Amino acid sequence: MASFAFLFPFLFCVFSFQSSVTNAICHISKCGDTGPDILYPFHTKGQRQDYDTLPSFELLCKNNVTTIQFPSYGNLVVKSISYDTKKIDLFDPKNCTHLVFMNLNLSLTPFHYFNVLKNYTYLNCSTSLPPPFVEVPCLSASSYHVYTVDPSLPVPGSCKRLKTVGIPFAYSPYLSDNSLGLGLTWDLRESQDIQSGNQTRDSHIARNAVIGFSIWVFVVAMIIISIKVGGSTRNRQDKEGKLLQKLGDF
């Protein structure tokens, strides 16, 4: 039992060591306990970094919430970042994804939509349109009604075109999650992209090496403990056998 009691703090130290080493190698930081891992090319505003920072990849941390700012729209909440697929998933704090689609100008940024886009026209109508038109609630009010339609459709007499933009999908009440479609990917200049790829790859290699080392240490520890437990059991059995033999001689 003493050997097993030793095992738990030992493993705790091993995995704590793994976490600290991985963070140190990969320059990982977080905003709050549940925020996404932040590493190159992203960085948190106000924190010192060991690499050259890029303004477009600056993240803000406030009240344990990670956000990224776009000049054409404002702040969007960062839900997650996948460095393997180069995807950042965002959430609109105004709870109106189509407001983002209408106003977000990514042309002067290294970002573009992760999903395939199709052109849709936003219509502003003075009266409600019958089905199959579906009104965008967060863009509409009692005196006007906004719809997303195929650009080839003729514009009804009570409507005027607001804007035609490439977006992941038209409005649908079945796709009302305010994060759907707000997935972006990014492109860097070739040299920066190589650096990003190397750092990400090195990060994964380092993480896997530490995990492998931890597993190896765990297996070795279990073998040692098994040998000790087995030896102790055999010694106890030998002692019990000798004791029974002596009792039998009497």
N, C-alpha and C positions, 0 to 999 in steps of 0.2 A: 504493500500500500504506500510505503514511503516513496518508492520509485515512481508510482503513478502520481503521487502528490507533487513530485518534482516536475512531472511532465507538463502540467498546465501552465505554470509560470514561465517555463522554458519556451513553450510554443507561443505564448503571449509575447515574449521578447523577440522571438524570431519574426513573427508577422508584423510587429511594431517596427522592427528594423527594416523589413521589406517595404513598408509604407513610407518610412522616412527616406530611405535610399531612393525609391522611385520618384518621390516628390522632388528630391534634391536634383536628380539627374534630369528630369523632364520639365523642371521649372513650373510645376503645377501649382495653381492657386485657385481659390474658390471664393464665391460671395455667398456667405451663409452655408449652413450644413447641407442644403439640398440643391445648391446651385451647380451649374455645369463646371467641369474642369476647364481651367483657363490656361492655355499654353500657346506657343507660337503657332500662327501669326497674331493671335489675339493677346491683348494685355489689358490690365485694369488701370484705369486712370488714377494717377497719383502714386502708383506703386513702382518701385525701382525694378528694372528688368536687366537681365544679363545679355540682351540682344537688342538690335536696333528696332524700335517700335514703328509701326505704320499707323498713321492717323485714322484711316478707315476702319481699322480693326480695334479701335479703342472701346472698351466696355466700361460702363458705369456701375458702381455698386452702391446702392442706397437702400437702407432698411432690409438688408439681406436679399435684395432683388437685383438680378443682373439685367441690365438693359444696354441697348446699342442705339446710337442716335443717327438718324438720316436727315440731312438738311431739308429735303423735300417734304418730310412728313413729321419728324420728331422722334420720340423714343418708342422703341418696341422692346418688349420683354423677351429675354433669351430663355427658352425652355430647355434646350439641349444643344450640344455641339458634337458632331461626329467627325473626328479628324481622319478616319479611314476613308470615309466617303466624301469628305469635304462638304458637309451639310450643317447649316445652322438653322434650327427650328425656332420660330418667333411667335409671339402672341401679342395681339393688339390690346393695350390697356384701355382703349376707348370702346372695346367690344364691337368693332365694326371692320371686319376683314376687307370688305369691298371699298371702304373708305381708303384703306391702305392701297388696294389695287389701283384705285383711281388717281392717287396722288404720289405714290412712291416712284421717284425717278432714279433708276439704278444706273443710268448711262454714264454718269461721272464717278461711279464707284467700281471697285473690283468684284462686286456681287452681281448675280443674276439669279432668276428663279430656278429652283432645282427641278421642278416639274415642267413638262411640255406645255407650251403656251398656245393659245388660240385667240384671235382678235374678237372682241366683243364691244358692242356699243352701249353706252349708258344713255338712257332716255329719261328726260324730265317731263312728266305729263301733268296737266292740270286736272285731269279726271282719271279715275281708275280704269285700267284696261281689263277686259275679260280674259278668262283662261284661253290659251295656255300661258299667258304672261303671268309672271310671279313677281310681285313687288318686293324690293329690297327694304325691309323695315327700318334698318338703322340709318338709311339715307333719305327716308321719306318723312312727310309730315301730313297734317290734315289738309293742307292747301296744295300739296304737290306729291307726286308719286314717281319713284325712280325704279327703272327696270334695266336688266341686262338682256340684250337681244343680239341675234346674229346681224352683222353689219349689212348683209344683203337684203334684209327685210325692209319694206317701205315704212317710212315713219308715219304713224297715225297723225291726224290733223291736230289733236290736242297735245302733241308731244314735240319736243325739240331735242336734238342731239346735244349731249354734254361732252362726251369724249369717247373715242375709240382707242382701246388699249389692248395689248397682249396680256392676258391673265390666264391662270391655270384652269378656271372654270367659271361659268355663269352662276348667278345666284340660284340657290335651291334650298328650300327649307330642310331638306335632308342632309345638307352640308352646312349646317349653321354653326358648327364649331368654329370659334373665332381664331383658331390656329391653323385650320386646314388651308393648305395652299401657301402658307407663309414659311415655306422652306426655301432657303437660299443656298447657293454654292458660291465659291469664289475662285478668282484667277489672280495670280501674281505674275510679275515680270519673271522671265525665265530663271534668272539667277536667284531671285527670291523664292521661286517655286521649288528650285533644287534644294535650297537651304531648308525650306519648310518640309520637303519630303525627307531630307536627311535627318532633321531634328525629330520628325514624327517617327520615322523608322527607328532611329536610335532610341527614342523613348520606348517603343514597343519591345525592342531587343533587350533593353535594360530591365524593363518590367518583367519580361519572360525569364530572363536570367535569374533575377532575384526570386521569382516564384519557383523556378526549378531548383535553386539552391535551398529554398525553404522546404520543398518537398523532400529533397535528398536528406536534409538534416532530420526531418521528421521520421523518415524511414529508418535511418541509422539509429535514431533514438529508440524507436520501437523495437528494433532488433536487439539493441543492448539491453533494454528492459526485459524483453522476452527471455534472453539468455540468463539474466540475473534471476528472474522469477523461476525459470526452469531449473537453474542450479540450486536455488533455495528450496524448491519442492523436492528435488532429488536428495539433497542433504537431510531434509526433514524426514523423508521416507527411510533413508539409510539409518538415521538415528532411531526411528521408531522400530525398524526391523531388528537392530542390535538390542534394543531394550526388550523387545518381545522374546528374542532368543535367550537373553539372560534370565528372564522370568521363567522361560520354559525349562532351563537347566535346574532351577530350584524345584 
